[in-house]
Amino acid sequence: MATTQYANTEVFLQQLQDKEIAQQYQDEAVFVNEIASGIPGQWVNQKGYEITAEFVPDPSHAYITAGGSEPGGGSNEYAKMYVGYARYRKSIEITNDDYDDMNAGKEASLVSFADKVARINASAIREIEEASMGNGLGTKAVVGTGSTTTNIVLTTTPTLTPFTSKGAQFLYKNHRYALYDSSNNLREANIVAAAVGKQATTPFLTPQTTLGVTPASTDFLVLYDPGSGSSINRVHRGIRYLINNTTTLFQGLLPSQYPELKSPMEDLAGAPLQPSTVMRLKNKIKYRRGVKAGQVALLILGSVAQLEAYGRTGINFLQLQVGQKWDGTITNVGMGDSKLMEITTLDEDCLAFINKPDLKKIEKRKWGFLQDGTGHKLKQKQGTNGTGADSIYGNMGTDLNFYVKQRSAHGMIVRAAITDLATEANSWAP
């Protein structure tokens, strides 16, 4: 009897198939899901939100002689801060045939329409998470050295600029980007990513078409949409804006004029993180806020790399008792009364110390489908004949921003060493 050939078995055998789709990218959103979602959103109109801040007490002080004159009265110094919201949007487009098939059950489609909406939601929350670690500029990656018009090389060396340590981690194939220089001047728009390499040695983005310029070191990429243009400076403010000691404009005021608007910082300039660094920064906050106010239990957002570095400082103190199982790793660390939150989206060199009660949010529109004046969320696409098309679309979005009232109540450790630590980039094959 002849052996059945593959050409014949293909006819009568059914293809067995896993019914679950395996997601191959990481879209965790710890900050948004565990912190931001729990902050009550203050509703605002298009004028934004106004905050009154007091910077100087009244000057009516005097130690007088017997019968001397009482001091003249004085005024406290006040100034207004302002916060506006950022408009973030996504769209869903689908043909009516696909819509019908997706709603017909797993026998017709592995992905239901509800599944598709859920994936769009997850993608949106991840984008908000990434932006929440930035400074509002919208940076997705920073250019390193060695780029050409056909290959953009990205840096993983920490600097004071957000996301220089993340390489290509926040870039995705087929997404569109715009290239800017360090002075925020547009160099090239509508760069479609044909390929993205996230490896440690030379992370890169390969553009679909040859660039008209050669990217230079410190240039950076932001999201681009052909309809709305570049996202630069349209993004909600994140941790690297809210906690900083630069003199750049902060919520409408200049820290050079109001130094009270500078956060306590520890710039390690490439030195390894030590427990003493954490103690020093906490005490700096106490000096700025007072001992009692400075004893508020801080929330510490820690990059995976720096929490590893901190844990390693305790390895030499491990002791093995007779008969005890040897476990040479440290899986649980603490920093006094602070709550630690491990996060993958913060720069590898950073630890952010947040006075959680002072972290606020404005939210004109919660995340979800945008409903037009007719009450519709899903609408028919426009056809070329002006009679509609056999497809539907829906728009989703949120209008939000974050702010703090007392910048001095928060602090940050930056440019801590990342040598020999696990990082986003070196978690990929070299």
Summary of the structure (lengths in Angstrom):
residues: 430
radius of gyration: 26.6
end to end distance: 52.3
largest distance: 126.5
contacts: 1208
relative contact order: 0.17
helix: 20%
strand: 28%
